[in-house]
Amino acid sequence: MYTYKFIDVDHSAWTGKPKENIEGVIEEYASMGWRLLQVVPKTPTSSMTKFVTKIIFEKKVSDDFYTKKSDLPFIDDEGFV
């Protein structure tokens, strides 16, 4: 089983450059055991006014982290949230 972390990096409205060093963010999370899964640039639409890059990380959790479905507090017995 895996757990996921989603990080948004905002970009400057004037220059379009990221406000944070994207490589630095990836290295920071990698040092904490997270694996880079995907980097998704989001371009603004007519309703969006800012540029954002979404960075998605994953980390394997032990198989015994959840021993049975009922241990997942946000899912009922039928598998619904």
Secondary structure as GFF3:
##gff-version 3
##sequence-region A 1 81
A	DSSP	beta_strand	2	10	.	.	.	ID=ss1
A	DSSP	alpha_helix	22	31	.	.	.	ID=ss2
A	DSSP	beta_strand	35	42	.	.	.	ID=ss3
A	DSSP	beta_strand	52	60	.	.	.	ID=ss4
A	DSSP	three_ten_helix	69	71	.	.	.	ID=ss5
###
